[in-house]
Amino acid sequence: MPITVEEFATARPHLLSVAHRMLGSAHDAQDAVQTAWVRAATARSSASIENPSAWLTTVTARVCLDELRARRRRNEAPLLADAVPAADLAADEAVLHTEDVSRALMVLLDRLTPPQRVAYVLHDLFSTPFDRVAEVLGGTVPSAKQHASRARRRLAPARQSAEESGRADQQIVDAFMAAARTGDARRMIQLLAPDSVRDAEAALLPHGGRTTVTGASDIAAETARFRDRIRAACRLTVNGRPMYVIAPGGHPFATVEISTAGGQVTRITLRSARTEDRFDAPGPPNTL
């Protein structure tokens, strides 16, 4: 007996959530779920489906796995924010807020292999039993468990050396970013050294914007203007260095590296995210 329209409609929100975590795109998730529905509606089987939601999840996961593998065959790098259409970026950002999805996790999931991502999303995020994960991957249960385990290790907090841990007072950095998110210029000025410097790539600024800004007051005033961008930032390790990554919709746009000395912020460096950047989970506490 085929899946009914009512059963699909009931399962659809869950299917979209699963597909979004697997594909990193609300638009692609909708396409995957629609493809799953077409396959379900045209399936020829007289057997009764005891759990339509679970069955549809399996079909959707297979569609997503096929798409992830196709991306890998095409040698497609994870999309950066400036390569995503504005409407799609807004849709992805809306999902993060509506479903309270970790921005950092979405960045990191893009760095997994297709089987690792599918196994991790299904089992660790949606509590799917490993026998069903194995069915989706077309392998054995031990193999599915291994893929999930490798994903966990890849997503585990990066170990920081003593030198990296002492490079900046993380509490000062986090406090500055918290003030930047709300545009609290007074608090930012308190945290900035009087002779602090902000360097930024020209591509990240409005036409004619200053690539270098000096002085606590000027930096705080300019930072407050970009608080919407700062709200889309998450803490990660980039190429082995602790930073904040501005990632609207979970797509990297820019990195923010903040240096401190004497309990104050002394330099802020902003640069465009690059496809070759290596993103890892931050050191403890784990913010994923």
C-alpha positions in Angstrom: 0.0 0.0 0.0 1.6 3.3 -1.0 2.1 6.2 1.3 -0.9 8.5 1.5 -0.8 12.3 0.9 -1.8 12.7 4.6 1.0 10.5 5.8 3.5 12.5 3.7 2.2 15.8 4.9 2.5 14.7 8.5 6.1 13.5 8.0 7.2 16.4 5.8 8.5 18.8 8.5 10.7 16.1 9.9 11.9 15.1 6.5 12.8 18.7 5.7 14.8 18.9 8.9 16.7 15.8 8.2 17.4 16.8 4.6 18.6 20.3 5.6 21.2 18.9 8.0 22.4 16.5 5.3 22.5 19.0 2.4 23.1 22.3 4.3 20.5 24.1 2.1 16.8 24.7 2.7 16.2 24.8 -1.1 18.1 21.5 -1.7 16.2 20.0 1.2 12.9 20.8 -0.4 14.0 19.3 -3.6 15.1 16.1 -1.9 11.9 15.7 0.0 9.9 16.3 -3.1 11.9 13.6 -4.9 11.3 11.3 -2.0 7.6 11.9 -2.3 7.6 11.1 -6.0 9.4 7.9 -5.3 7.0 7.0 -2.6 4.0 7.8 -4.7 5.1 5.7 -7.6 6.4 2.8 -5.6 4.8 -0.5 -6.5 4.3 -2.6 -3.4 1.4 -4.4 -1.9 3.1 -4.7 1.5 1.8 -2.5 4.3 4.2 0.1 5.6 4.0 0.1 9.4 5.9 3.3 10.0 5.4 5.7 7.1 7.6 8.4 8.7 10.5 6.1 9.1 10.1 4.7 5.6 10.0 8.2 4.1 13.0 9.2 6.2 15.0 6.3 4.7 14.0 7.3 1.2 14.8 11.0 1.8 18.2 10.0 3.3 19.0 8.0 0.2 18.1 10.9 -2.0 20.4 13.2 0.1 23.2 10.6 0.0 23.0 10.5 -3.8 23.2 14.3 -4.0 26.2 14.4 -1.6 28.0 11.8 -3.6 27.2 13.6 -6.8 28.8 16.8 -5.3 31.8 14.8 -4.4 32.1 13.3 -7.9 31.9 16.9 -9.3 34.6 17.9 -6.9 32.4 20.7 -5.5 33.7 22.5 -2.5 31.3 23.6 0.2 29.6 26.8 -0.9 30.7 30.0 0.7 28.1 32.6 1.5 28.9 34.9 -1.4 28.2 31.9 -3.8 24.7 31.4 -2.4 21.8 33.4 -3.9 20.4 36.0 -1.4 17.0 34.3 -1.3 18.5 30.9 -0.5 20.8 32.4 2.1 17.8 34.1 3.8 16.0 30.8 3.8 18.9 28.9 5.3 19.2 31.6 8.0 15.5 31.3 8.8 15.9 27.5 9.3 18.8 28.1 11.8 16.6 30.4 13.8 13.3 28.5 13.5 14.7 25.2 14.4 17.5 26.4 16.7 20.2 24.8 14.6 23.8 25.2 15.5 25.5 27.6 13.0 28.9 26.1 13.8 27.7 22.5 13.3 26.3 23.4 9.9 29.7 24.7 8.9 31.5 21.6 10.1 29.0 19.1 8.6 30.1 20.3 5.2 33.6 18.9 5.9 32.4 15.3 6.4 32.3 12.6 3.7 28.8 11.8 2.4 28.6 8.5 4.4 29.9 10.2 7.6 27.4 13.0 7.3 24.4 10.8 6.6 25.4 8.4 9.5 25.9 11.3 11.9 22.8 13.2 11.0 20.6 10.1 11.1 21.9 8.5 14.3 23.4 11.3 16.4 21.0 14.1 15.5 17.7 12.2 14.8 18.3 9.0 16.9 17.8 6.6 13.9 18.8 3.0 14.7 22.1 1.9 13.1 20.3 -1.0 11.2 18.3 1.6 9.3 21.4 3.8 8.9 23.2 0.8 7.4 20.2 0.2 5.0 20.5 3.8 3.8 24.2 3.5 3.2 23.9 0.1 1.6 26.4 -1.4 4.1 26.7 -3.3 7.4 25.8 -2.0 10.8 29.5 -2.1 11.9 30.3 0.0 8.9 27.5 2.5 9.7 28.8 2.8 13.2 32.3 3.4 12.0 31.1 6.2 9.7 29.3 7.9 12.6 32.3 7.5 14.9 34.6 9.1 12.3 32.2 12.0 12.0 32.2 12.5 15.8 36.0 12.6 15.8 36.0 15.1 13.0 33.5 17.3 14.9 35.2 16.9 18.3 36.7 20.1 19.8 40.2 20.8 18.5 43.1 20.5 21.0 44.8 23.8 21.5 48.5 24.0 22.3 49.6 26.1 25.3 50.7 28.8 22.9 47.4 28.9 21.1 45.4 28.9 24.4 47.5 31.9 25.7 47.3 33.7 22.4 44.2 35.6 23.5 42.0 35.9 26.6 38.9 34.1 25.2 36.7 35.7 27.8 37.7 39.2 26.6 37.1 38.1 22.9 33.7 36.6 23.7 32.7 39.7 25.7 33.7 41.9 22.8 31.7 39.8 20.3 28.7 39.8 22.6 28.8 43.6 22.7 29.3 43.7 18.9 26.2 41.6 18.4 24.0 44.2 20.2 25.8 47.2 18.9 26.8 48.2 22.5 29.4 50.8 21.6 30.1 51.8 25.2 30.9 48.2 26.2 33.1 47.7 23.1 35.1 50.9 24.0 35.7 49.5 27.5 37.1 46.3 26.0 39.2 47.9 23.2 42.7 49.3 23.8 42.9 53.0 23.0 45.3 52.4 20.2 43.6 49.2 18.9 43.5 48.5 15.1 40.9 46.9 12.9 42.1 45.5 9.5 39.7 44.2 6.9 39.8 43.1 3.3 38.3 45.7 1.0 35.9 43.0 -0.5 34.2 42.8 2.9 33.4 46.5 3.1 31.0 48.8 1.4 32.5 50.7 -1.6 35.0 53.2 -0.3 35.1 51.7 3.2 38.3 52.1 5.2 40.3 48.9 5.3 42.1 50.0 8.5 40.5 51.8 11.4 42.3 52.8 14.5 41.2 53.9 18.0 38.6 52.3 20.3 35.8 54.9 19.6 36.1 54.6 15.8 36.3 50.8 15.8 33.3 50.5 18.2 31.2 52.9 16.0 32.0 51.1 12.8 31.5 47.6 14.4 28.0 48.7 15.6 27.0 49.4 12.0 27.7 45.7 11.1 26.0 44.1 14.1 23.7 42.1 11.8 26.7 40.4 10.3 28.2 39.8 13.8 25.0 38.1 14.9 25.7 35.5 12.2 29.1 34.6 13.8 30.1 31.5 15.6 33.3 30.4 17.3 35.4 27.9 15.5 39.0 27.0 15.0 40.2 28.0 11.5 43.5 26.5 10.2 44.4 25.7 13.8 43.7 29.2 15.2 40.7 30.1 17.4 38.5 32.7 15.6 34.9 33.7 15.0 33.4 32.8 11.6 30.6 34.9 10.1 28.4 32.3 8.5 24.9 33.4 7.4 22.7 30.4 7.0 25.7 28.2 8.0 27.8 29.2 5.0 31.2 30.8 5.8 31.5 34.4 4.7 34.4 35.9 6.7 36.7 35.1 9.6 37.2 37.4 12.6 40.5 37.0 14.4 40.8 39.0 17.6 44.1 39.6 19.5 44.4 40.8 23.1 47.0 42.1 25.5 46.7 43.4 29.0 43.0 42.4 29.2 42.0 44.5 26.2 41.4 43.9 22.5 44.4 45.2 20.5 43.7 44.1 17.0 40.8 42.8 14.9 41.5 41.2 11.6 38.7 40.4 9.1 39.3 38.4 5.9 37.1 36.6 3.5 36.5 32.9 4.1 38.3 30.6 1.6 37.4 27.2 0.3 40.8 25.9 1.4 40.2 27.0 5.0 40.1 24.1 7.5 37.3 24.5 10.1 37.3 22.6 13.3 35.2 22.7 16.5 36.5 25.2 19.0 38.4 24.0 22.1 36.4 23.5 25.3 33.8 24.6 26.2 32.3 22.9 23.1 29.8 25.4 21.7 28.3 23.0 19.1 
